[in-house]
Amino acid sequence: MPTFWTQVAPQLGVQIHIRDIIEYNNKLYGCTGTGIGTGNPGACLYEWNGSNAWVQVAPTPGIQTTMWCLCVYNNKIYGATAFEFGAIFGGLLYEWNGVNAWVQVAPIFPGDINVCALCVHNGKLYGGGGNSGGLLRWNDVNAWAWMVGTGESAIMSLCSFNGKLYAGTANFAKLFEYDDVTNTMTLVANNIVQSGIWSLIVLNGKLYGGTNGNGLLLEWNGVNAWTQVANQLNGQTIIWDMAVYKNQIYASTSTGGRAFKWNGANAWSEICTSKNAQTYIYGLLNYNHNIFGSTRPGGRLFRIDGLPPELPSKITNYQIATQQINPQNLLSINELARFEMFIDDLTEIIAYKMQIIANSASDDYSDDFIKFDFYTKHILITTWDNPIDIILTRHGQENFYINVNGFGFLKKLAVRGYKIKNTNPGMVARYQIIAMG
């Protein structure tokens, strides 16, 4: 079945590009820009109506022209601005009020009129300095704080991985590892000369970088070097963003505004050509079991149609049968002990459908009590009488996604190839998980 872009939102107003897209509270949001010399305000926030149009939910803050990147932190949307190749200035941090406006929460850090990346790491919000090449951290109130520099001109991408924060630079495809305990930055890869690492993503326990220069895909060896795993295809010069769909990496590009899929070994394959004269696909997002891309110069939203379904085919009516673990019953699956369940075809576990039945009571603990620790992969159910700890451990092919609110409470968990194990079985009579589509 052929794959192709379908336009699901046209340009709104004078915004000529949607620079980044994210999911927040099960909705898709995009930030905007107007570009050089237009004289038009930019840096708006849009919400997709789920069908065919953008809806503006925050106008331009002040004289900003481009909201460069978005991030969800403490259950709020944050956006950082950039100067957009010669426009007035950027480098500010804004918080969306959840209704109709941006609120400035950090002014420009001296010398950094660009913040080109945002990332949450160990419960803190970090920004990549677009002029200093330094790492900034928001003080959670009203200012950026300088952490440490890279010695490079700019940080273009950030990614939290294996308990460390990684930064990709604008020049020479350098990768830096940040340790927030010692506040040190270590160069861990610089063996491939490209213009920069403009996107980072994690798949199956490995870190990948997309380059500016020749549109390469690089895999980090975990120690000190990149390995090239896909070369340039069809003249695309920048991998702007990447997303994981069905355990595969997809990438969005310029100068042709195309979409590519990695074959898992050594090459890209083009799956979407340019559409409606859009030459940049800035943002790429796995949202609602599909891939969406945001465009320039038309400020549009595209969806990739024709992809194989991400949901298992056996799921009907968006629900499959309840599965239970009971201390009285041993599981028959090989390598699984009592109080373990192997997740193979389950796709999404909705927190409010995860029922914890304790020995001392028949309480049905709701999602308000279910918290997720991303780094240890523990689901923590903390109640006044029964602390319960469930851990996910990898078991075969991995496909892992979580969605938590700002307080760490679990909203949605999607896994495949994991064992769910209750580490305190004496406290629980049984627990059941209902998988939802």
C-alpha positions in Angstrom: 0.0 0.0 0.0 1.5 3.4 -1.0 2.2 6.0 1.6 1.6 9.7 1.1 1.1 13.0 2.8 -2.5 14.1 3.5 -3.0 17.8 4.5 -5.1 18.0 7.6 -4.6 21.7 8.4 -3.9 24.6 6.0 -2.0 27.8 6.9 -3.6 30.0 9.4 -3.1 33.8 9.2 0.3 35.0 8.3 2.3 32.2 10.0 4.5 30.7 7.3 5.8 27.7 9.2 5.0 25.4 12.1 8.4 25.0 13.7 7.6 22.2 16.2 4.7 19.9 17.2 4.0 18.0 20.4 1.2 16.1 22.1 -0.3 17.5 25.3 -3.4 16.2 27.1 -4.2 14.0 24.1 -4.2 16.9 21.7 -1.7 18.1 19.0 -0.1 21.5 19.3 2.3 23.5 17.0 4.3 26.6 17.4 4.8 29.1 14.6 7.0 31.6 12.9 6.8 34.2 10.1 10.4 34.3 8.8 12.7 37.1 7.8 11.6 40.4 6.5 7.8 39.8 6.6 7.1 42.4 9.2 4.6 40.1 10.7 4.4 38.8 14.3 5.1 35.1 14.8 5.7 32.7 17.8 2.0 31.8 18.1 0.7 28.5 19.6 -1.8 26.5 17.7 -4.0 23.6 18.6 -5.2 21.2 15.9 -8.9 20.6 15.9 -8.5 16.9 15.2 -9.9 17.2 11.8 -9.0 19.9 9.3 -7.8 23.2 10.9 -5.5 25.0 13.3 -7.0 27.0 16.1 -4.9 29.7 17.6 -4.6 29.4 21.4 -1.9 31.9 22.0 -0.9 35.0 19.9 2.6 36.4 19.4 4.3 37.4 22.7 5.8 40.8 22.2 8.0 41.1 19.2 9.1 37.5 18.9 9.0 36.1 15.4 9.6 32.4 15.9 8.8 30.0 18.7 11.5 27.5 17.8 10.7 24.5 20.1 8.1 23.2 22.5 8.3 20.9 25.5 5.8 19.6 28.1 7.1 20.1 31.7 5.2 19.9 34.9 2.0 19.4 32.9 2.3 22.6 31.1 3.5 23.6 27.6 6.7 25.6 27.3 8.1 27.3 24.3 11.5 28.8 23.5 12.1 31.5 20.9 14.9 32.0 18.3 16.0 34.8 16.1 15.1 33.0 12.9 18.2 33.7 10.8 18.3 37.5 11.2 14.9 38.5 12.7 14.7 40.6 15.8 15.7 38.4 18.7 14.8 35.3 20.7 16.2 33.1 23.5 13.2 33.7 25.8 11.2 31.0 27.6 7.4 31.1 27.7 4.7 29.1 29.5 1.3 28.7 28.0 -1.5 29.6 30.4 -3.6 26.7 29.2 -6.2 29.0 27.6 -5.2 31.9 25.4 -1.8 33.4 26.0 2.0 32.9 26.5 3.5 34.1 29.8 7.2 34.9 29.8 9.0 32.9 32.5 12.6 33.6 31.5 14.2 36.5 29.6 17.2 36.2 27.3 20.3 34.7 28.9 23.2 37.1 28.3 24.7 36.2 24.9 22.1 33.7 23.9 19.5 35.1 21.6 18.5 31.6 20.6 17.3 28.6 22.4 17.2 25.9 19.8 16.2 22.8 21.9 14.2 22.0 25.0 14.3 18.8 27.1 13.2 17.5 30.4 15.9 15.6 32.3 15.7 14.3 35.8 12.8 16.6 36.6 14.4 19.8 35.3 13.8 21.8 32.1 16.9 22.4 30.0 17.6 24.5 27.0 20.3 24.4 24.3 22.1 27.7 23.8 22.0 28.7 20.2 24.8 31.3 20.4 26.9 30.2 23.3 26.8 26.5 22.7 26.1 26.2 26.4 23.5 24.2 28.4 20.9 26.3 30.2 18.5 25.2 32.9 15.3 27.0 33.9 15.1 27.9 37.6 11.4 27.0 37.7 10.5 30.6 38.4 11.8 33.4 36.2 15.3 32.9 34.7 17.7 30.7 32.8 20.7 29.5 34.7 24.0 28.6 33.0 25.1 25.0 33.6 28.1 24.3 31.4 29.5 25.0 27.9 30.4 22.7 25.0 32.9 25.0 23.3 30.8 24.9 20.2 28.7 27.6 18.5 25.3 26.1 19.3 23.4 23.2 20.8 20.7 22.2 18.2 19.3 19.0 19.9 18.9 17.5 23.3 17.8 14.0 24.5 17.6 12.3 27.9 19.0 8.8 27.6 20.2 6.3 30.2 20.2 8.8 33.0 22.3 11.3 31.2 21.5 14.3 29.0 22.9 14.3 25.5 23.5 17.4 23.3 24.0 17.5 19.5 25.9 20.5 18.2 25.5 22.7 15.2 28.9 21.9 13.8 31.0 18.8 13.1 28.3 16.3 14.3 29.6 16.4 17.8 27.7 14.6 20.6 28.2 15.7 24.3 27.1 13.9 27.4 26.0 15.9 30.4 26.2 14.6 34.0 23.8 16.7 36.2 25.4 15.3 39.4 28.9 16.7 38.6 27.7 19.4 36.2 30.2 18.3 33.6 30.0 18.0 29.8 32.0 15.3 28.0 32.5 14.9 24.3 31.5 11.4 23.4 31.4 11.4 19.5 33.0 13.6 16.9 34.3 11.2 14.3 31.9 12.1 11.4 32.3 15.6 9.8 28.8 16.9 9.0 27.4 20.3 9.7 25.6 19.2 12.9 23.3 17.0 14.8 19.9 18.6 14.5 17.8 15.8 15.9 18.2 13.0 18.4 16.1 9.9 19.2 16.2 6.7 21.1 15.2 3.3 19.7 15.8 -0.1 21.3 18.2 1.2 23.9 20.4 3.1 21.4 20.8 6.8 20.6 20.5 8.0 17.0 21.3 11.4 15.5 20.1 13.0 12.3 22.5 15.4 10.5 22.5 18.7 8.8 24.7 18.7 5.8 23.9 15.4 4.0 20.9 14.1 5.8 22.6 11.1 7.4 21.4 8.8 10.2 24.1 8.1 12.8 24.1 5.5 15.6 26.1 6.2 18.8 28.2 3.2 19.9 27.6 4.1 23.5 31.2 5.1 24.2 33.1 7.4 21.9 31.9 7.4 18.2 29.2 7.6 15.7 28.4 4.8 13.1 26.7 5.9 9.9 23.7 3.7 9.4 21.9 5.6 6.5 23.4 7.9 3.9 21.9 10.9 2.1 18.9 10.1 -0.1 17.4 12.2 -2.9 19.3 15.3 -2.2 17.9 16.0 1.3 20.3 18.0 3.4 18.7 18.2 6.8 17.0 15.6 9.1 14.9 18.1 11.0 13.1 15.6 13.3 12.5 11.9 13.9 9.8 9.7 15.3 9.4 6.1 16.2 6.4 4.2 14.7 6.0 0.4 15.0 9.6 0.2 16.3 11.1 1.9 13.3 12.7 5.3 12.9 11.0 7.9 10.6 12.6 11.2 9.6 11.4 14.5 8.2 13.6 16.5 5.8 14.4 19.6 3.8 15.0 20.8 1.1 12.2 18.6 -0.4 9.8 18.4 2.5 9.8 14.6 2.4 9.5 11.7 4.9 11.9 8.7 5.1 11.9 5.4 6.9 15.1 3.7 8.1 15.4 0.0 7.1 17.0 -0.8 10.5 20.4 -1.5 8.9 22.0 0.8 6.4 19.7 3.0 4.4 16.7 5.4 4.2 13.7 4.7 2.0 11.5 7.6 0.9 7.9 7.1 1.8 6.5 10.6 1.2 7.4 13.1 -1.6 7.0 16.8 -1.4 3.4 18.1 -1.3 1.7 21.4 -1.9 5.1 23.1 -2.5 6.2 22.6 1.1 10.0 22.3 1.2 10.5 21.8 4.9 9.0 19.2 7.3 10.1 20.8 10.5 8.4 18.7 13.1 7.5 15.0 13.1 5.3 13.3 15.7 3.8 9.9 16.4 0.3 11.0 17.5 -2.9 9.0 17.8 -1.3 6.0 16.1 -0.1 7.9 13.0 2.7 10.2 12.0 2.2 13.9 11.6 4.5 16.5 10.1 4.5 20.3 10.3 5.6 22.4 7.3 7.3 25.4 5.8 6.6 27.7 3.9 2.9 27.2 4.2 2.5 26.5 8.0 0.5 23.4 7.4 -0.1 20.1 9.1 0.4 16.9 7.2 -0.4 13.3 8.1 1.2 10.2 6.6 -1.5 7.9 5.3 -1.0 4.3 4.1 1.2 3.3 7.0 0.7 -0.2 8.4 -1.6 0.0 11.5 0.3 0.5 14.8 -2.5 -1.2 16.7 -2.5 -5.1 16.9 -5.1 -6.5 14.5 -6.7 -8.6 17.2 -7.9 -5.5 19.1 -11.5 -4.9 18.3 -13.8 -2.2 19.6 -10.6 -0.6 21.0 -10.4 -3.1 23.8 -9.2 -6.7 24.4 -10.0 -8.9 27.3 -8.8 -8.2 30.8 -5.6 -10.0 31.8 -5.0 -11.0 35.4 -2.1 -12.1 37.5 -3.2 -14.1 40.5 -0.8 -15.3 43.3 -2.7 -18.6 43.3 -1.9 -19.3 39.7 1.5 -19.9 38.1 1.9 -18.5 34.6 2.7 -21.0 31.9 4.9 -18.8 29.7 8.5 -19.8 29.8 11.0 -17.6 31.8 8.2 -15.9 33.7 7.9 -16.2 37.5 4.9 -15.7 39.6 3.5 -12.2 39.6 4.8 -11.6 36.1 3.1 -11.1 32.8 4.7 -10.8 29.4 3.2 -8.1 27.1 3.4 -9.1 23.5 0.6 -7.6 21.5 -0.8 -5.2 24.1 -0.4 -1.7 22.8 -1.7 0.8 25.3 -2.4 0.5 28.9 -4.6 3.3 30.1 -3.8 4.2 33.7 -7.4 4.4 34.9 -7.9 0.9 33.6 -5.1 -0.5 35.6 -6.8 -1.9 38.7 -4.8 -2.8 41.8 -6.6 -5.1 44.2 -4.8 -5.2 47.6 -5.0 -8.0 50.2 -6.3 -5.7 52.9 -9.1 -4.1 50.9 -10.9 -4.3 47.6 -9.9 -0.8 46.6 -9.8 0.0 42.9 -6.9 2.4 42.8 -7.4 5.0 40.1 -4.8 6.7 38.0 -4.3 9.4 40.6 -2.3 6.9 42.6 -0.3 5.5 39.8 3.1 7.1 39.2 5.7 6.2 36.7 9.5 6.5 37.1 10.9 6.8 33.5 14.5 6.1 34.5 13.9 2.9 36.5 10.8 1.9 34.5 8.9 1.3 37.7 5.2 1.9 38.1 4.7 3.1 41.6 1.3 2.8 43.2 1.6 4.7 46.5 -1.3 4.5 48.9 -1.7 5.1 52.6 -1.7 1.4 53.4 -0.3 -0.6 50.5 2.9 0.6 48.7 3.0 -1.4 45.4 5.9 -1.4 43.0 5.6 -2.8 39.5 8.6 -2.9 37.2 9.0 -3.2 33.5 11.9 -5.3 32.3 12.8 -5.8 28.6 12.0 -9.2 27.2 12.5 -9.4 23.4 11.6 -6.7 20.9 11.1 -3.4 22.6 8.4 -0.8 22.0 8.0 1.5 24.9 6.1 4.8 25.4 4.7 6.6 28.4 2.7 9.7 29.0 2.7 11.3 32.4 1.5 14.6 33.7 3.7 17.1 35.4 3.6 15.4 38.7 4.7 12.0 37.2 1.3 10.4 37.4 0.8 7.8 34.7 -1.7 8.7 32.0 -0.8 6.3 29.3 1.6 3.4 29.0 2.3 1.7 25.7 4.6 -1.3 25.7 5.5 -4.4 23.7 8.1 -6.9 24.5 8.2 -6.2 28.3 7.5 -8.2 31.4 5.4 -6.5 34.0 6.5 -7.7 37.4 5.0 -6.9 40.8 8.0 -6.6 43.1 5.9 -6.7 46.3 3.5 -9.6 45.6 2.7 -10.1 49.3 0.8 -6.9 49.3 -1.5 -7.6 46.4 -4.1 -10.3 45.8 -4.2 -9.6 42.1 -3.9 -6.8 39.6 -5.4 -6.6 36.1 -4.5 -4.5 33.1 -6.9 -3.7 30.3 -5.3 -2.8 27.0 -6.9 -0.1 25.0 -6.6 0.9 21.4 
